[in-house]
Amino acid sequence: MFKDEDLIDELCTELQQLCTELEKVKTVSEENRGRGITESRRRQHIDYTIDRTRAIKEQEP
């Protein structure tokens, strides 16, 4: 059985690891934020055909 101090130490260590992981996720999310818009715009120019292959839409002049 854990002593109270051992449990607290273990929980603090786990919390620290979770905070580190959260910071990594935030960083990646911020880096990808700008890419999402570009990716979305790029997909607007792609049509999916009946057999699920991609065909480039003709862009209007």
Secondary structure, DSSP 8 states (H G I E B T S, - for coil): ---HHHHHHHHHHHHHHHHHHHHHHHHHHHHHHHHHHHHHHHHTTEEE-TTS-EEE-----
